[in-house]
Amino acid sequence: MKVLIIEDEAVAARRLQNLLHEVDPSIEVVSVVDSIEDAVLWFGEFAHPELIFMDIMLADGQSFEIFEHVEIKVPIIFTTAYDEFAIKAFKVNSIDYLLKPIELPLLADALKKFHSLIRPHQNMKEVIASLLVTRQGNEEPRPDFKNRFLVKLGDKFIPIPISEVSYFSFEDKISFLYTNSNRRYMLDHTLDELEKLVDPTLFFRLNRQYIVSFSAIKSVHNYFNGKLKVFTEPLVSAGIIVSKERAQSFKSWLNK
């Protein structure tokens, strides 16, 4: 298997190569690239490998900038010393997110996940398309969950497909639906009812006031006493607090 490493720390790159060979001696590291600029040039010149290990913080910026210049056609395992980029990483064709220093068992598990995705004779484009659909939360909901909401605006009714729903909120004893374009519509359902109506692979109940779509989540930050603060787009200005009790299940949901 041919692998590309994008990493600006020489020691970290060498360690990753050694770990890869320890897990699977047949792995061939075709190159080590240490910057956004060089990565863009590399992808323009060479055939894509089967798998990429990509550090997030490079000397000339965040590696997410690479995606603005080239279409990456293979799965990626992100490697970083920072855990706050997990959401952004899973918005692209990422299959895992390894925190430095990388541990051998976790690396082995990540490679197993890669091999489980690649079925014999499967086109790589199909794999990437599947990853993107899953990570961006745009897949079709299961039939037993709502596909759309019919909302009332004045004297007319507007159908809202579930893919256009950013989040549901409970404000002043009224439930609201917010769209991706930040339009707000009143609903007759309670949040408890809505939680049962929407696909739990696409939506998560953060607290008593919010049920949020995966595609609306832009970043998650550690908060005091083990809580988390979630920022969305459209923006909930102060962020949404997730309790310590729900924090672990929320992170597990994000990483499915």
C-alpha positions as CSV (number, residue, x, y, z in Angstrom):
1,M,0.0,0.0,0.0
2,K,1.3,3.4,-1.0
3,V,1.1,6.2,1.7
4,L,1.8,9.9,1.7
5,I,2.8,11.7,4.9
6,I,2.1,15.5,5.2
7,E,4.1,16.5,8.3
8,D,6.4,19.5,9.0
9,E,8.2,17.9,12.0
10,A,11.0,15.6,10.8
11,V,11.0,13.7,14.1
12,A,7.3,13.1,14.0
13,A,7.4,12.0,10.3
14,R,10.2,9.5,11.0
15,R,8.4,8.1,14.0
16,L,5.2,7.7,12.0
17,Q,7.1,5.9,9.2
18,N,8.6,3.5,11.8
19,L,5.2,2.8,13.4
20,L,3.6,2.2,10.0
21,H,6.3,-0.4,9.1
22,E,5.8,-2.0,12.5
23,V,2.1,-2.4,11.8
24,D,2.5,-3.4,8.2
25,P,6.0,-3.8,6.6
26,S,4.5,-3.8,3.1
27,I,3.4,-0.1,3.5
28,E,5.5,2.1,1.2
29,V,5.8,5.8,2.2
30,V,6.0,7.4,-1.3
31,S,6.9,10.9,0.1
32,V,7.0,13.2,3.1
33,V,5.7,16.7,2.4
34,D,6.2,19.4,5.0
35,S,4.1,22.4,3.9
36,I,0.8,23.4,2.3
37,E,2.6,24.9,-0.7
38,D,4.6,21.7,-1.4
39,A,1.6,19.5,-0.9
40,V,-0.4,21.4,-3.5
41,L,2.6,21.0,-5.9
42,W,3.0,17.4,-5.1
43,F,-0.6,16.5,-5.8
44,G,-0.3,18.3,-9.1
45,E,2.7,16.3,-10.2
46,F,2.2,12.8,-8.8
47,A,-0.4,10.1,-8.8
48,H,-2.5,10.0,-5.6
49,P,-1.5,7.3,-3.1
50,E,-4.0,5.0,-1.5
51,L,-3.9,6.7,1.9
52,I,-2.7,10.0,3.4
53,F,-1.5,10.8,6.9
54,M,-2.0,14.6,7.3
55,D,-0.8,16.8,10.1
56,I,-3.1,19.7,10.7
57,M,-0.8,22.5,11.9
58,L,1.9,23.0,9.3
59,A,4.5,25.7,9.2
60,D,2.6,27.8,6.6
61,G,-0.9,27.3,8.0
62,Q,-3.6,24.6,8.6
63,S,-3.5,21.7,6.2
64,F,-7.3,22.2,5.5
65,E,-6.1,25.0,3.1
66,I,-4.8,22.2,0.8
67,F,-8.4,21.3,0.0
68,E,-9.0,24.8,-1.4
69,H,-6.4,24.2,-4.1
70,V,-6.7,20.5,-5.0
71,E,-9.2,17.7,-5.0
72,I,-7.9,15.0,-2.8
73,K,-9.2,11.7,-4.1
74,V,-8.2,9.3,-1.3
75,P,-9.0,8.8,2.4
76,I,-7.1,10.7,5.0
77,I,-6.0,10.0,8.6
78,F,-5.4,13.2,10.4
79,T,-2.5,13.5,12.9
80,T,-2.3,16.4,15.3
81,A,-1.4,17.5,18.8
82,Y,-4.7,19.4,19.0
83,D,-8.1,17.9,19.6
84,E,-10.2,21.0,18.7
85,F,-10.0,20.3,14.9
86,A,-11.9,17.0,15.0
87,I,-15.1,18.5,13.7
88,K,-13.4,20.2,10.7
89,A,-11.4,17.1,10.0
90,F,-14.5,14.9,9.7
91,K,-16.1,17.4,7.3
92,V,-13.6,16.2,4.6
93,N,-12.7,12.7,3.5
94,S,-11.2,11.7,6.9
95,I,-11.5,8.2,8.3
96,D,-9.7,8.8,11.6
97,Y,-8.1,11.5,13.8
98,L,-5.0,10.5,15.8
99,L,-3.7,12.7,18.5
100,K,0.1,13.0,18.9
101,P,2.1,11.2,20.2
102,I,0.5,8.5,18.1
103,E,0.1,5.2,19.9
104,L,0.8,2.0,18.0
105,P,-2.6,0.3,18.8
106,L,-4.6,3.3,17.7
107,L,-2.6,3.5,14.5
108,A,-3.3,-0.2,13.8
109,D,-7.0,0.4,14.5
110,A,-7.0,3.3,12.0
111,L,-5.4,1.1,9.3
112,K,-8.0,-1.6,10.0
113,K,-10.7,1.0,9.5
114,F,-9.2,2.0,6.2
115,H,-9.0,-1.6,5.0
116,S,-12.6,-2.2,6.1
117,L,-13.7,0.7,3.8
118,I,-11.9,-0.6,0.7
119,R,-13.7,-3.6,-0.7
120,P,-12.2,-5.6,-3.6
121,H,-12.8,-4.0,-7.0
122,Q,-14.4,-0.9,-5.4
123,N,-13.8,2.4,-7.2
124,M,-11.9,4.8,-4.9
125,K,-14.3,7.6,-6.0
126,E,-17.1,5.6,-4.5
127,V,-15.3,5.3,-1.2
128,I,-14.7,9.1,-1.0
129,A,-18.3,9.9,-2.0
130,S,-19.5,7.6,0.8
131,L,-17.2,9.3,3.3
132,L,-18.2,12.8,2.3
133,V,-21.9,12.0,2.5
134,T,-21.5,10.4,5.9
135,R,-19.3,13.2,7.4
136,Q,-21.4,16.1,6.1
137,G,-24.6,14.7,7.4
138,N,-26.4,14.9,4.0
139,E,-27.4,11.3,3.7
140,E,-31.0,10.3,3.3
141,P,-32.6,9.8,6.7
142,R,-34.0,6.4,7.5
143,P,-37.7,5.9,6.5
144,D,-38.9,5.8,10.1
145,F,-37.7,9.4,10.7
146,K,-39.0,12.7,9.2
147,N,-37.9,13.7,5.7
148,R,-39.3,17.2,5.9
149,F,-41.3,19.6,8.0
150,L,-44.3,21.6,6.8
151,V,-44.1,25.0,8.6
152,K,-46.6,27.9,8.6
153,L,-45.6,31.4,7.7
154,G,-48.5,33.9,7.8
155,D,-51.3,32.5,5.7
156,K,-49.0,30.1,3.7
157,F,-47.2,26.8,4.4
158,I,-43.6,26.1,3.5
159,P,-42.0,22.6,3.2
160,I,-38.6,22.4,4.7
161,P,-36.5,19.3,3.8
162,I,-34.6,17.8,6.7
163,S,-31.3,18.5,4.9
164,E,-32.1,22.2,5.2
165,V,-32.6,22.1,9.0
166,S,-29.7,23.5,11.0
167,Y,-31.1,23.1,14.5
168,F,-34.2,23.1,16.7
169,S,-34.4,25.4,19.7
170,F,-36.8,25.9,22.6
171,E,-37.3,29.6,23.4
172,D,-39.9,31.3,25.7
173,K,-41.8,27.9,25.8
174,I,-42.0,27.7,22.0
175,S,-40.1,25.3,19.7
176,F,-38.4,26.7,16.6
177,L,-36.8,25.3,13.5
178,Y,-33.8,27.1,12.1
179,T,-32.7,26.6,8.5
180,N,-29.2,26.6,7.1
181,S,-29.9,30.1,5.8
182,N,-30.9,31.2,9.4
183,R,-34.6,31.4,8.8
184,R,-36.7,30.7,11.9
185,Y,-40.1,28.9,11.9
186,M,-42.4,28.1,14.8
187,L,-43.2,24.4,15.4
188,D,-46.0,22.7,17.3
189,H,-43.8,19.9,18.5
190,T,-41.9,19.9,21.8
191,L,-38.2,19.3,21.7
192,D,-38.8,15.9,23.4
193,E,-41.1,15.0,20.4
194,L,-38.6,16.4,17.9
195,E,-35.8,14.3,19.3
196,K,-37.9,11.1,18.5
197,L,-38.9,12.4,15.0
198,V,-35.4,13.1,13.6
199,D,-32.7,10.6,12.7
200,P,-30.2,10.4,15.6
201,T,-27.3,9.8,13.2
202,L,-28.0,13.3,11.8
203,F,-29.2,15.2,14.9
204,F,-28.0,15.3,18.6
205,R,-29.8,16.7,21.6
206,L,-27.2,19.0,23.2
207,N,-29.3,20.1,26.1
208,R,-32.8,21.1,27.1
209,Q,-32.9,23.9,24.6
210,Y,-31.1,22.6,21.4
211,I,-31.1,19.7,19.0
212,V,-28.4,20.3,16.4
213,S,-27.6,18.9,13.0
214,F,-24.1,17.5,12.5
215,S,-23.7,19.7,9.4
216,A,-24.4,22.8,11.5
217,I,-21.6,22.1,14.0
218,K,-18.5,24.1,13.2
219,S,-16.3,23.7,16.3
220,V,-16.4,22.2,19.8
221,H,-14.4,23.7,22.7
222,N,-13.5,22.5,26.2
223,Y,-15.5,24.4,28.8
224,F,-15.1,24.5,32.6
225,N,-15.9,21.5,34.9
226,G,-15.8,19.0,32.0
227,K,-18.5,20.7,29.9
228,L,-18.2,21.5,26.2
229,K,-19.2,24.6,24.3
230,V,-20.5,24.1,20.7
231,F,-20.5,26.7,18.0
232,T,-22.8,26.4,15.0
233,E,-23.5,27.9,11.6
234,P,-25.9,29.7,11.6
235,L,-24.4,31.1,14.8
236,V,-25.9,30.8,18.2
237,S,-24.0,33.8,19.5
238,A,-23.0,32.6,23.0
239,G,-22.4,29.0,21.9
240,I,-24.3,26.0,23.2
241,I,-23.2,24.4,26.4
242,V,-23.1,20.6,26.7
243,S,-23.1,19.2,30.2
244,K,-20.3,17.1,31.6
245,E,-22.8,14.1,31.7
246,R,-23.6,14.4,28.0
247,A,-20.1,15.4,26.8
248,Q,-18.7,12.0,26.3
249,S,-21.8,10.6,24.4
250,F,-21.7,13.8,22.2
251,K,-18.0,13.2,21.3
252,S,-18.7,9.6,20.6
253,W,-21.6,10.6,18.3
254,L,-19.3,13.1,16.4
255,N,-16.7,10.4,15.9
256,K,-19.0,7.6,14.5
